[in-house]
């Protein structure tokens, strides 16, 4: 634990972020109460991609296979996103 470092700071009062690791541990998806899902490199914190915008806030996100993610908007919209696109 001595090597912990801050990768990202959530600063929107009243909202809780959704944070999900890719199965291989090489990506971190964050839905922060906005209309997008942000992908981060978990070792550096660097932003590597973004899925969105949705018509409403993102309420869930999950890996959907190698390099793919599924996210659900508060308006009921589902989106599948491929990191390669």
Phi and psi restraints in degrees (range 20) as a CNS / XPLOR table:
assign (resid 1 and name C) (resid 2 and name N)
       (resid 2 and name CA) (resid 2 and name C) 1.0 -67.5 20.0 2
assign (resid 2 and name N) (resid 2 and name CA)
       (resid 2 and name C) (resid 3 and name N) 1.0 -20.4 20.0 2
assign (resid 2 and name C) (resid 3 and name N)
       (resid 3 and name CA) (resid 3 and name C) 1.0 -97.7 20.0 2
assign (resid 3 and name N) (resid 3 and name CA)
       (resid 3 and name C) (resid 4 and name N) 1.0 17.6 20.0 2
assign (resid 3 and name C) (resid 4 and name N)
       (resid 4 and name CA) (resid 4 and name C) 1.0 -64.3 20.0 2
assign (resid 4 and name N) (resid 4 and name CA)
       (resid 4 and name C) (resid 5 and name N) 1.0 144.7 20.0 2
assign (resid 4 and name C) (resid 5 and name N)
       (resid 5 and name CA) (resid 5 and name C) 1.0 -143.9 20.0 2
assign (resid 5 and name N) (resid 5 and name CA)
       (resid 5 and name C) (resid 6 and name N) 1.0 148.3 20.0 2
assign (resid 5 and name C) (resid 6 and name N)
       (resid 6 and name CA) (resid 6 and name C) 1.0 -73.0 20.0 2
assign (resid 6 and name N) (resid 6 and name CA)
       (resid 6 and name C) (resid 7 and name N) 1.0 122.9 20.0 2
assign (resid 6 and name C) (resid 7 and name N)
       (resid 7 and name CA) (resid 7 and name C) 1.0 -99.1 20.0 2
assign (resid 7 and name N) (resid 7 and name CA)
       (resid 7 and name C) (resid 8 and name N) 1.0 -32.7 20.0 2
assign (resid 7 and name C) (resid 8 and name N)
       (resid 8 and name CA) (resid 8 and name C) 1.0 -160.5 20.0 2
assign (resid 8 and name N) (resid 8 and name CA)
       (resid 8 and name C) (resid 9 and name N) 1.0 144.7 20.0 2
assign (resid 8 and name C) (resid 9 and name N)
       (resid 9 and name CA) (resid 9 and name C) 1.0 -120.4 20.0 2
assign (resid 9 and name N) (resid 9 and name CA)
       (resid 9 and name C) (resid 10 and name N) 1.0 126.2 20.0 2
assign (resid 9 and name C) (resid 10 and name N)
       (resid 10 and name CA) (resid 10 and name C) 1.0 -93.2 20.0 2
assign (resid 10 and name N) (resid 10 and name CA)
       (resid 10 and name C) (resid 11 and name N) 1.0 122.5 20.0 2
assign (resid 10 and name C) (resid 11 and name N)
       (resid 11 and name CA) (resid 11 and name C) 1.0 -132.2 20.0 2
assign (resid 11 and name N) (resid 11 and name CA)
       (resid 11 and name C) (resid 12 and name N) 1.0 31.0 20.0 2
assign (resid 11 and name C) (resid 12 and name N)
       (resid 12 and name CA) (resid 12 and name C) 1.0 -104.5 20.0 2
assign (resid 12 and name N) (resid 12 and name CA)
       (resid 12 and name C) (resid 13 and name N) 1.0 104.2 20.0 2
assign (resid 12 and name C) (resid 13 and name N)
       (resid 13 and name CA) (resid 13 and name C) 1.0 -59.4 20.0 2
assign (resid 13 and name N) (resid 13 and name CA)
       (resid 13 and name C) (resid 14 and name N) 1.0 138.7 20.0 2
assign (resid 13 and name C) (resid 14 and name N)
       (resid 14 and name CA) (resid 14 and name C) 1.0 90.9 20.0 2
assign (resid 14 and name N) (resid 14 and name CA)
       (resid 14 and name C) (resid 15 and name N) 1.0 -14.2 20.0 2
assign (resid 14 and name C) (resid 15 and name N)
       (resid 15 and name CA) (resid 15 and name C) 1.0 -113.6 20.0 2
assign (resid 15 and name N) (resid 15 and name CA)
       (resid 15 and name C) (resid 16 and name N) 1.0 145.4 20.0 2
assign (resid 15 and name C) (resid 16 and name N)
       (resid 16 and name CA) (resid 16 and name C) 1.0 -109.8 20.0 2
assign (resid 16 and name N) (resid 16 and name CA)
       (resid 16 and name C) (resid 17 and name N) 1.0 130.6 20.0 2
assign (resid 16 and name C) (resid 17 and name N)
       (resid 17 and name CA) (resid 17 and name C) 1.0 -73.7 20.0 2
assign (resid 17 and name N) (resid 17 and name CA)
       (resid 17 and name C) (resid 18 and name N) 1.0 153.0 20.0 2
assign (resid 17 and name C) (resid 18 and name N)
       (resid 18 and name CA) (resid 18 and name C) 1.0 -101.5 20.0 2
assign (resid 18 and name N) (resid 18 and name CA)
       (resid 18 and name C) (resid 19 and name N) 1.0 124.1 20.0 2
assign (resid 18 and name C) (resid 19 and name N)
       (resid 19 and name CA) (resid 19 and name C) 1.0 -126.6 20.0 2
assign (resid 19 and name N) (resid 19 and name CA)
       (resid 19 and name C) (resid 20 and name N) 1.0 125.6 20.0 2
assign (resid 19 and name C) (resid 20 and name N)
       (resid 20 and name CA) (resid 20 and name C) 1.0 -137.2 20.0 2
assign (resid 20 and name N) (resid 20 and name CA)
       (resid 20 and name C) (resid 21 and name N) 1.0 129.4 20.0 2
assign (resid 20 and name C) (resid 21 and name N)
       (resid 21 and name CA) (resid 21 and name C) 1.0 -84.5 20.0 2
assign (resid 21 and name N) (resid 21 and name CA)
       (resid 21 and name C) (resid 22 and name N) 1.0 144.9 20.0 2
assign (resid 21 and name C) (resid 22 and name N)
       (resid 22 and name CA) (resid 22 and name C) 1.0 -66.9 20.0 2
assign (resid 22 and name N) (resid 22 and name CA)
       (resid 22 and name C) (resid 23 and name N) 1.0 151.8 20.0 2
assign (resid 22 and name C) (resid 23 and name N)
       (resid 23 and name CA) (resid 23 and name C) 1.0 -55.3 20.0 2
assign (resid 23 and name N) (resid 23 and name CA)
       (resid 23 and name C) (resid 24 and name N) 1.0 -32.2 20.0 2
assign (resid 23 and name C) (resid 24 and name N)
       (resid 24 and name CA) (resid 24 and name C) 1.0 -85.0 20.0 2
assign (resid 24 and name N) (resid 24 and name CA)
       (resid 24 and name C) (resid 25 and name N) 1.0 -3.6 20.0 2
assign (resid 24 and name C) (resid 25 and name N)
       (resid 25 and name CA) (resid 25 and name C) 1.0 76.7 20.0 2
assign (resid 25 and name N) (resid 25 and name CA)
       (resid 25 and name C) (resid 26 and name N) 1.0 7.2 20.0 2
assign (resid 25 and name C) (resid 26 and name N)
       (resid 26 and name CA) (resid 26 and name C) 1.0 -94.1 20.0 2
assign (resid 26 and name N) (resid 26 and name CA)
       (resid 26 and name C) (resid 27 and name N) 1.0 -2.9 20.0 2
assign (resid 26 and name C) (resid 27 and name N)
       (resid 27 and name CA) (resid 27 and name C) 1.0 -145.6 20.0 2
assign (resid 27 and name N) (resid 27 and name CA)
       (resid 27 and name C) (resid 28 and name N) 1.0 152.4 20.0 2
assign (resid 27 and name C) (resid 28 and name N)
       (resid 28 and name CA) (resid 28 and name C) 1.0 -130.4 20.0 2
assign (resid 28 and name N) (resid 28 and name CA)
       (resid 28 and name C) (resid 29 and name N) 1.0 121.6 20.0 2
assign (resid 28 and name C) (resid 29 and name N)
       (resid 29 and name CA) (resid 29 and name C) 1.0 -98.6 20.0 2
assign (resid 29 and name N) (resid 29 and name CA)
       (resid 29 and name C) (resid 30 and name N) 1.0 134.0 20.0 2
assign (resid 29 and name C) (resid 30 and name N)
       (resid 30 and name CA) (resid 30 and name C) 1.0 -129.4 20.0 2
assign (resid 30 and name N) (resid 30 and name CA)
       (resid 30 and name C) (resid 31 and name N) 1.0 120.5 20.0 2
assign (resid 30 and name C) (resid 31 and name N)
       (resid 31 and name CA) (resid 31 and name C) 1.0 -104.8 20.0 2
assign (resid 31 and name N) (resid 31 and name CA)
       (resid 31 and name C) (resid 32 and name N) 1.0 113.3 20.0 2
assign (resid 31 and name C) (resid 32 and name N)
       (resid 32 and name CA) (resid 32 and name C) 1.0 -108.1 20.0 2
assign (resid 32 and name N) (resid 32 and name CA)
       (resid 32 and name C) (resid 33 and name N) 1.0 24.1 20.0 2
assign (resid 32 and name C) (resid 33 and name N)
       (resid 33 and name CA) (resid 33 and name C) 1.0 91.5 20.0 2
assign (resid 33 and name N) (resid 33 and name CA)
       (resid 33 and name C) (resid 34 and name N) 1.0 -1.0 20.0 2
assign (resid 33 and name C) (resid 34 and name N)
       (resid 34 and name CA) (resid 34 and name C) 1.0 -94.5 20.0 2
assign (resid 34 and name N) (resid 34 and name CA)
       (resid 34 and name C) (resid 35 and name N) 1.0 -168.8 20.0 2
assign (resid 34 and name C) (resid 35 and name N)
       (resid 35 and name CA) (resid 35 and name C) 1.0 -97.6 20.0 2
assign (resid 35 and name N) (resid 35 and name CA)
       (resid 35 and name C) (resid 36 and name N) 1.0 22.0 20.0 2
assign (resid 35 and name C) (resid 36 and name N)
       (resid 36 and name CA) (resid 36 and name C) 1.0 -140.3 20.0 2
assign (resid 36 and name N) (resid 36 and name CA)
       (resid 36 and name C) (resid 37 and name N) 1.0 161.6 20.0 2
assign (resid 36 and name C) (resid 37 and name N)
       (resid 37 and name CA) (resid 37 and name C) 1.0 -112.3 20.0 2
assign (resid 37 and name N) (resid 37 and name CA)
       (resid 37 and name C) (resid 38 and name N) 1.0 128.9 20.0 2
assign (resid 37 and name C) (resid 38 and name N)
       (resid 38 and name CA) (resid 38 and name C) 1.0 -102.1 20.0 2
assign (resid 38 and name N) (resid 38 and name CA)
       (resid 38 and name C) (resid 39 and name N) 1.0 135.7 20.0 2
assign (resid 38 and name C) (resid 39 and name N)
       (resid 39 and name CA) (resid 39 and name C) 1.0 -102.4 20.0 2
assign (resid 39 and name N) (resid 39 and name CA)
       (resid 39 and name C) (resid 40 and name N) 1.0 133.4 20.0 2
assign (resid 39 and name C) (resid 40 and name N)
       (resid 40 and name CA) (resid 40 and name C) 1.0 -123.6 20.0 2
assign (resid 40 and name N) (resid 40 and name CA)
       (resid 40 and name C) (resid 41 and name N) 1.0 151.1 20.0 2
assign (resid 40 and name C) (resid 41 and name N)
       (resid 41 and name CA) (resid 41 and name C) 1.0 -81.4 20.0 2
assign (resid 41 and name N) (resid 41 and name CA)
       (resid 41 and name C) (resid 42 and name N) 1.0 118.2 20.0 2
assign (resid 41 and name C) (resid 42 and name N)
       (resid 42 and name CA) (resid 42 and name C) 1.0 -68.7 20.0 2
assign (resid 42 and name N) (resid 42 and name CA)
       (resid 42 and name C) (resid 43 and name N) 1.0 -15.3 20.0 2
assign (resid 42 and name C) (resid 43 and name N)
       (resid 43 and name CA) (resid 43 and name C) 1.0 -88.4 20.0 2
assign (resid 43 and name N) (resid 43 and name CA)
       (resid 43 and name C) (resid 44 and name N) 1.0 -29.2 20.0 2
assign (resid 43 and name C) (resid 44 and name N)
       (resid 44 and name CA) (resid 44 and name C) 1.0 -114.5 20.0 2
assign (resid 44 and name N) (resid 44 and name CA)
       (resid 44 and name C) (resid 45 and name N) 1.0 -21.0 20.0 2
assign (resid 44 and name C) (resid 45 and name N)
       (resid 45 and name CA) (resid 45 and name C) 1.0 82.1 20.0 2
assign (resid 45 and name N) (resid 45 and name CA)
       (resid 45 and name C) (resid 46 and name N) 1.0 0.7 20.0 2
assign (resid 45 and name C) (resid 46 and name N)
       (resid 46 and name CA) (resid 46 and name C) 1.0 -67.5 20.0 2
assign (resid 46 and name N) (resid 46 and name CA)
       (resid 46 and name C) (resid 47 and name N) 1.0 138.6 20.0 2
assign (resid 46 and name C) (resid 47 and name N)
       (resid 47 and name CA) (resid 47 and name C) 1.0 -74.7 20.0 2
assign (resid 47 and name N) (resid 47 and name CA)
       (resid 47 and name C) (resid 48 and name N) 1.0 124.9 20.0 2
assign (resid 47 and name C) (resid 48 and name N)
       (resid 48 and name CA) (resid 48 and name C) 1.0 -112.9 20.0 2
assign (resid 48 and name N) (resid 48 and name CA)
       (resid 48 and name C) (resid 49 and name N) 1.0 -9.1 20.0 2
assign (resid 48 and name C) (resid 49 and name N)
       (resid 49 and name CA) (resid 49 and name C) 1.0 178.8 20.0 2
assign (resid 49 and name N) (resid 49 and name CA)
       (resid 49 and name C) (resid 50 and name N) 1.0 173.5 20.0 2
assign (resid 49 and name C) (resid 50 and name N)
       (resid 50 and name CA) (resid 50 and name C) 1.0 -152.0 20.0 2
assign (resid 50 and name N) (resid 50 and name CA)
       (resid 50 and name C) (resid 51 and name N) 1.0 135.4 20.0 2
assign (resid 50 and name C) (resid 51 and name N)
       (resid 51 and name CA) (resid 51 and name C) 1.0 -110.1 20.0 2
assign (resid 51 and name N) (resid 51 and name CA)
       (resid 51 and name C) (resid 52 and name N) 1.0 124.0 20.0 2
assign (resid 51 and name C) (resid 52 and name N)
       (resid 52 and name CA) (resid 52 and name C) 1.0 143.5 20.0 2
assign (resid 52 and name N) (resid 52 and name CA)
       (resid 52 and name C) (resid 53 and name N) 1.0 -174.5 20.0 2
assign (resid 52 and name C) (resid 53 and name N)
       (resid 53 and name CA) (resid 53 and name C) 1.0 -84.6 20.0 2
assign (resid 53 and name N) (resid 53 and name CA)
       (resid 53 and name C) (resid 54 and name N) 1.0 150.8 20.0 2
assign (resid 53 and name C) (resid 54 and name N)
       (resid 54 and name CA) (resid 54 and name C) 1.0 -88.3 20.0 2
assign (resid 54 and name N) (resid 54 and name CA)
       (resid 54 and name C) (resid 55 and name N) 1.0 170.7 20.0 2
assign (resid 54 and name C) (resid 55 and name N)
       (resid 55 and name CA) (resid 55 and name C) 1.0 -77.2 20.0 2
assign (resid 55 and name N) (resid 55 and name CA)
       (resid 55 and name C) (resid 56 and name N) 1.0 -15.7 20.0 2
assign (resid 55 and name C) (resid 56 and name N)
       (resid 56 and name CA) (resid 56 and name C) 1.0 -149.7 20.0 2
assign (resid 56 and name N) (resid 56 and name CA)
       (resid 56 and name C) (resid 57 and name N) 1.0 176.9 20.0 2
assign (resid 56 and name C) (resid 57 and name N)
       (resid 57 and name CA) (resid 57 and name C) 1.0 -60.0 20.0 2
assign (resid 57 and name N) (resid 57 and name CA)
       (resid 57 and name C) (resid 58 and name N) 1.0 145.9 20.0 2
assign (resid 57 and name C) (resid 58 and name N)
       (resid 58 and name CA) (resid 58 and name C) 1.0 -79.3 20.0 2
assign (resid 58 and name N) (resid 58 and name CA)
       (resid 58 and name C) (resid 59 and name N) 1.0 130.8 20.0 2
assign (resid 58 and name C) (resid 59 and name N)
       (resid 59 and name CA) (resid 59 and name C) 1.0 -108.3 20.0 2
assign (resid 59 and name N) (resid 59 and name CA)
       (resid 59 and name C) (resid 60 and name N) 1.0 -14.3 20.0 2
assign (resid 59 and name C) (resid 60 and name N)
       (resid 60 and name CA) (resid 60 and name C) 1.0 -160.1 20.0 2
assign (resid 60 and name N) (resid 60 and name CA)
       (resid 60 and name C) (resid 61 and name N) 1.0 150.7 20.0 2
assign (resid 60 and name C) (resid 61 and name N)
       (resid 61 and name CA) (resid 61 and name C) 1.0 -149.8 20.0 2
assign (resid 61 and name N) (resid 61 and name CA)
       (resid 61 and name C) (resid 62 and name N) 1.0 144.6 20.0 2
assign (resid 61 and name C) (resid 62 and name N)
       (resid 62 and name CA) (resid 62 and name C) 1.0 -155.4 20.0 2
assign (resid 62 and name N) (resid 62 and name CA)
       (resid 62 and name C) (resid 63 and name N) 1.0 150.8 20.0 2
assign (resid 62 and name C) (resid 63 and name N)
       (resid 63 and name CA) (resid 63 and name C) 1.0 -64.6 20.0 2
assign (resid 63 and name N) (resid 63 and name CA)
       (resid 63 and name C) (resid 64 and name N) 1.0 147.7 20.0 2
assign (resid 63 and name C) (resid 64 and name N)
       (resid 64 and name CA) (resid 64 and name C) 1.0 -132.3 20.0 2
assign (resid 64 and name N) (resid 64 and name CA)
       (resid 64 and name C) (resid 65 and name N) 1.0 30.1 20.0 2
assign (resid 64 and name C) (resid 65 and name N)
       (resid 65 and name CA) (resid 65 and name C) 1.0 121.6 20.0 2
assign (resid 65 and name N) (resid 65 and name CA)
       (resid 65 and name C) (resid 66 and name N) 1.0 176.9 20.0 2
assign (resid 65 and name C) (resid 66 and name N)
       (resid 66 and name CA) (resid 66 and name C) 1.0 -58.1 20.0 2
assign (resid 66 and name N) (resid 66 and name CA)
       (resid 66 and name C) (resid 67 and name N) 1.0 112.4 20.0 2
assign (resid 66 and name C) (resid 67 and name N)
       (resid 67 and name CA) (resid 67 and name C) 1.0 73.5 20.0 2
assign (resid 67 and name N) (resid 67 and name CA)
       (resid 67 and name C) (resid 68 and name N) 1.0 11.4 20.0 2
assign (resid 67 and name C) (resid 68 and name N)
       (resid 68 and name CA) (resid 68 and name C) 1.0 -119.5 20.0 2
assign (resid 68 and name N) (resid 68 and name CA)
       (resid 68 and name C) (resid 69 and name N) 1.0 150.2 20.0 2
assign (resid 68 and name C) (resid 69 and name N)
       (resid 69 and name CA) (resid 69 and name C) 1.0 -135.4 20.0 2
assign (resid 69 and name N) (resid 69 and name CA)
       (resid 69 and name C) (resid 70 and name N) 1.0 149.7 20.0 2
assign (resid 69 and name C) (resid 70 and name N)
       (resid 70 and name CA) (resid 70 and name C) 1.0 -118.1 20.0 2
assign (resid 70 and name N) (resid 70 and name CA)
       (resid 70 and name C) (resid 71 and name N) 1.0 134.4 20.0 2
assign (resid 70 and name C) (resid 71 and name N)
       (resid 71 and name CA) (resid 71 and name C) 1.0 -131.4 20.0 2
assign (resid 71 and name N) (resid 71 and name CA)
       (resid 71 and name C) (resid 72 and name N) 1.0 149.0 20.0 2
assign (resid 71 and name C) (resid 72 and name N)
       (resid 72 and name CA) (resid 72 and name C) 1.0 -121.5 20.0 2
assign (resid 72 and name N) (resid 72 and name CA)
       (resid 72 and name C) (resid 73 and name N) 1.0 130.0 20.0 2
assign (resid 72 and name C) (resid 73 and name N)
       (resid 73 and name CA) (resid 73 and name C) 1.0 -90.1 20.0 2
assign (resid 73 and name N) (resid 73 and name CA)
       (resid 73 and name C) (resid 74 and name N) 1.0 157.9 20.0 2
assign (resid 73 and name C) (resid 74 and name N)
       (resid 74 and name CA) (resid 74 and name C) 1.0 -59.8 20.0 2
assign (resid 74 and name N) (resid 74 and name CA)
       (resid 74 and name C) (resid 75 and name N) 1.0 -21.7 20.0 2
assign (resid 74 and name C) (resid 75 and name N)
       (resid 75 and name CA) (resid 75 and name C) 1.0 -85.8 20.0 2
assign (resid 75 and name N) (resid 75 and name CA)
       (resid 75 and name C) (resid 76 and name N) 1.0 5.0 20.0 2
assign (resid 75 and name C) (resid 76 and name N)
       (resid 76 and name CA) (resid 76 and name C) 1.0 89.7 20.0 2
assign (resid 76 and name N) (resid 76 and name CA)
       (resid 76 and name C) (resid 77 and name N) 1.0 2.9 20.0 2
assign (resid 76 and name C) (resid 77 and name N)
       (resid 77 and name CA) (resid 77 and name C) 1.0 -78.4 20.0 2
assign (resid 77 and name N) (resid 77 and name CA)
       (resid 77 and name C) (resid 78 and name N) 1.0 130.5 20.0 2
assign (resid 77 and name C) (resid 78 and name N)
       (resid 78 and name CA) (resid 78 and name C) 1.0 -104.8 20.0 2
assign (resid 78 and name N) (resid 78 and name CA)
       (resid 78 and name C) (resid 79 and name N) 1.0 139.5 20.0 2
assign (resid 78 and name C) (resid 79 and name N)
       (resid 79 and name CA) (resid 79 and name C) 1.0 -133.9 20.0 2
assign (resid 79 and name N) (resid 79 and name CA)
       (resid 79 and name C) (resid 80 and name N) 1.0 137.4 20.0 2
assign (resid 79 and name C) (resid 80 and name N)
       (resid 80 and name CA) (resid 80 and name C) 1.0 -105.5 20.0 2
assign (resid 80 and name N) (resid 80 and name CA)
       (resid 80 and name C) (resid 81 and name N) 1.0 132.1 20.0 2
assign (resid 80 and name C) (resid 81 and name N)
       (resid 81 and name CA) (resid 81 and name C) 1.0 -127.7 20.0 2
assign (resid 81 and name N) (resid 81 and name CA)
       (resid 81 and name C) (resid 82 and name N) 1.0 135.4 20.0 2
assign (resid 81 and name C) (resid 82 and name N)
       (resid 82 and name CA) (resid 82 and name C) 1.0 -107.2 20.0 2
assign (resid 82 and name N) (resid 82 and name CA)
       (resid 82 and name C) (resid 83 and name N) 1.0 124.7 20.0 2
assign (resid 82 and name C) (resid 83 and name N)
       (resid 83 and name CA) (resid 83 and name C) 1.0 -59.3 20.0 2
assign (resid 83 and name N) (resid 83 and name CA)
       (resid 83 and name C) (resid 84 and name N) 1.0 -25.9 20.0 2
assign (resid 83 and name C) (resid 84 and name N)
       (resid 84 and name CA) (resid 84 and name C) 1.0 -73.1 20.0 2
assign (resid 84 and name N) (resid 84 and name CA)
       (resid 84 and name C) (resid 85 and name N) 1.0 -19.9 20.0 2
